[in-house]
Amino acid sequence: MRNHTFGRTSFNVSEIGFGAWQIGGSWGDVSEADGRAALEAALDAGVTFIDTADVYGDGRSEKIIANVLKARGGARPMVATKAGRRLDPHVADGYTKANLESFIDRSLKNLEVDSLDLVQLHCPPTEVLYRPDVFGALDELRQAGKIKNYGVSVEKVEEALKAIEYPDVTSIQIIYNIFRQRPADLFFTEAKRKNIAVVVRVPLASGLLSGKISRDTAFASDDHRNFNRNGDAFDVGETFAGVPFEVGLQAVEEVRKLVPAGASMAAFALKWILMNEAVTVVIPGARNAEQAKGNAAAAELAAISADVMAASKDIYARLVAPHVHQRW
């Protein structure tokens, strides 16, 4: 597995990381034992970047990470968390230094550390990105030693471009996959020019790009692929990458024809993301050890040919882009 320098920081991270949303909640029943096993398997496979958030299981994800890392000992991976979504209502005025510091203090306790490697604003309202005082507050918290670096997790390309205007934003987390290709048009060029770390989330479009979901797949009531399919709980782009379910299934069947013999569609989809050199780390989630091992295996796939990359772009342009391209 290749490693990349994380933007302007001193951290060196694996190109495939571990997204810890699934071991926190909102993905149906994932036991703590399975969550621990998934994380252990990822770390055993060479993963050195873990992404979580304070709201994943109301801190459950952070606590599992702390427990596993404490038990393993040795060199620590880079652990990133997020803050802001504990606000209720989730509005721009809530992004005060006092609130951010309280969220960060809680994550410090959950993760059992003295300083957070990276805290990311958790898909804040767009207005937050036009408030320099918010980033000033993060500067002060960094100077106080509570955080080492800060970044922003965004929904839209325009938000990403605005966020990197702030000189001390280290990283941007954004959705990018075969079904969400717009970030590569302009944002990745700017991120590379400014040496911004790019963290790619929702790489498998909530499992669609695993090729294992069908029209008959049933999702639990507490799985966001059930309750957020129309954006009722949070941005619809976080569920199936915002692609209408039936459209996504149709596109998956065309993508399936591009997958090389012996490779899983999930590994192919992850490798597709890593073909863009602006990507620092991709953070697929995993419900169990088997999925975590399968994700890590994507690093071993051969580079995807130019013809296949072009074919994937054609699938996107014909079937998917009309539904998502200008929206995010």
N, C-alpha and C positions, 0 to 999 in steps of 0.2 A: 504494500500500500504506500502510495506516495504521500509525502508530507509537504505542507505549504506554510510559509510564514504568514501569521495572521495580521495582515495589513502592516501598520507601522509599529506593532507591538513586538515584544521579545518572544512571544509564544510561537511554537512550531506545532501545527496540528495536522492530524490525518485528514486526507481528502474526503473520507467518509466518516461522519460523526454519528452520534446517537441522539435522536430526538425523543425526549422523555415525556411527551404529552400522553402517550398511550399508557404508560405505567402510573400516571396520575389519575386520569379519569376521562369521561366523555367518549369512551370507545367500547362501551359494553363492559362485561365482567372480565377484568384482568386482575388476577390475584396478586398479592404482594410477592408471593413466591415466584410466580411467572415473571413479574416485573424485575425482580432481583436477578433471576436467571438470564433474562434478556440482556440486562446491562453487563453482567459478568461475561457473557459470550461475546458481546461487542468489544469489551476491554481485552479479552483474551485474543481477539482477532486483530488487535493493534489500533483500535479506536482511541484517539487521544483528545476528543472534543465532545462534550456533553452539553446539550441545550435543554433547559427546563424553564419553568415560570412559577411564580408564587401562587398562581391560581390553579395549577394542574393538581386536581384533587385537594384543593385548599391547603397545599403544602406537602401533600403525600409524596409527590414526585421528588421534591427537594430532599425530604427526609430519607427516602429510599437510597438516593444517590449518596448522601452523607454516610449512611450506614454501610453501604457496599464499599465505598472508598476507604473508610476507616478500617474495615475488616481486612481489606487487601493490603493496605500499607504500600510502601514503595513510592515511585514517582507518580505524582498526581496528574491526571489529564486537565485540560482547561475546562472549567465549568462556567457556562453562561446561564444567567437567569433573566427574567423579565419582570417589569414592574409597571403598574398603572391600572391594570384591569380589576384591581380590588375596589376601585372607585365605584360608588353607586349613588347617584348616576355617574356613568363614565363620560365626563364632560371636560373640556379644556381647562376650565377654572379649577378643577381638582388637582391639576399638575403643579402643585406648590412644592417648595423645598420641604416643608414640614411633612406633607403626605409622602413624598418620595423617600425621605429619610426613614419614615416609619416602615414603609414597605421594605426598604433595603435592610433595616435592622432585623425585621422578621426573617428575611431570607438568610442573613448572616447566621441567625440562630438555627434555622432549619438545616442549613448546609454545614453548620459547625465549623465555620471559618472566621477569621478576623477581617478579611477583605475579599470582596467579590472580584473574580477575574474579569468579568464583563457583566454589566447590567444593561439591558436593552429596554427602551420605552416600548410598551407592549401594544403595538398598533394603536397609537393615540389618535384622537380626532385630528384631522388635518390642521386645524387652527393652532395646535400645540407647536407645530413646526415653524410657525411664524411668531413665536414668542421667545426671544433671546434669553429672557429671564429663566426659562426652564433649563436651558443648557448652561446658564450661569450657575444654577443650583447644582447641576451635576458636576460642574467644575469644582465647586466648593466641597462637595462630598468626596470627590477624588482627592482633593488636597488634604482633606481630613483623614484619608487613608481607608475609608469604608469601601471604596471601589477602586479598582486599578484602571479600568477602561469603561467607556460607555458607547452604546450604539443605539440604533432604532430599528425595530421590527415594523415594517410598513405593509399596507395593502396595495398601494398604487405606485407606479413608476414615478409619477410626478412628486409624490411624497418622498421617495428615495432621493430624487435629484435635489429637492429642497433641503433635506436633512444633511446631505454632504457639503452644503455650503458652510456649515459650522465647522471650524477648523479642527476641533478635538473629537469629532465623531469618528470613532474607530472602525465601525462596521455597520452594514445594513443587512437585515434579514428580510428576504423577499421570496415570494412564490415564483418558481421557474421550473418548468418541466415540458414534456412534449406537447401538453395541452395549454401551456401558458408561456409563450415564447417572446412576448413583447420586451421584457427586460434586456434582451440581447441587442435590441435596436439602437439604443442610445445609452441607457444607464450603465451597462457593463463597460462601455468605452470610457465613460466619465469616472467610474469607480476605479478602473485600472490606472487611469491617468493620475488620480489623486491617491493611489495606493490605499484604497478602502477595502477592508475584508468583506467578502460577500458570502453570507450564510444562506443556503437555499433550503427552504422548507416546503412541505407538501409535495415532495418529489414524485410520489406515486399517485397523486391526485386522489388521496384518501382511499387508496387501494385499487382504484380503477385500473391503473397501469401495472398492477400485479397480474392482470389477466384472469383473476380467479373469481371475479364478481359477475353475476348474471342477473337477469330480470327476476329470477326467483330467490335471490339472496335476501335473507331476512336480517334486519338489523335490530338490536335490542332497543328498548325505549330510551335508555340512557346513552345511546350511541349517537354522536352528532350527525352521522350519516342518515339517521332517522329524523331527529328533531330539528336539524338545521338545514335540511335540504333546500328550503326556500328562504333561508336567511332569517329565520324567526328568532334565533338566539344571538347570533353575531354575524359578521360579514359572510355572505353566501359563498364568497370566493375561497373560504377556508374548507369548504365541503365539496369534494369532487372538483376542486380547482375552479368552481363556479360554472362548470359545464353541465348543461341539462343532462340528467341521468341517461336517457335513451340515446342522446347524441353521443355521449361518452362511450356507451357500449358499442355503438356503431363504429366509432373511431378506433376503439381498442381492437376490433377484429381486423382492421387494416394495419394497425401497428404490429399485430401478431405475425403478419407475413414478413416483417423485417427482422425479427429476432433470429439470431444465428443458431444453428443446431447446437444443442447441448447447453444453451443458456436459458435462464428463466426470463420472462418478460420484465420482472422487477429489476433484475440485475442489468438488463439492457437499458431500461429507462433511467437507471442511476448513471450508467456509463454515458448515456446520451448527455446528461447534465454536465458531467465532468469533461466532456469534449470542449467545453468553453473555458478557455484559460483564465477568464476573469473570476471564475468560481473558486472560492477558497475551500469551502467545506459544504457538503450536502448532508442533511440530517434526517434520514429516514427513521421512522419509528418502528417499534417491534413489540409484539404482544408476548413473545416467548423467545427462547434461545435459538430455536430453528430459524425464525425470521431474522434475528440479528446476524446469525452466521451467513444467511443468504444475502443480506444487504452488504456485508463486508466483502463477499465474494465478487461483487461487481468490480472491485479494484483490479481483479485478475483478468478481466475481459480484455480482448484486443481492441485497439482503437476502431471506432466505427468508420466505415468508408465514406467518402464524399458522396457517393451515389445514394447510400442509405440515409445519410443526413438530409440530402435533398428530398428524398422521398418522404421523410418524416415532416419536413416543412410543407410539402404539398398536402399531406393529410390535414395538417393544422390549418392551412389556408382555406381548404375546401370545406371542411366540416366544423372546425372548432372556432376559428378566429372570429366569425360573425357574431358569436355569442359572448366572447370574452375580451377580444383584443383592445378595443377602445375603453372598455369599462375599468380595467385595472392597469 
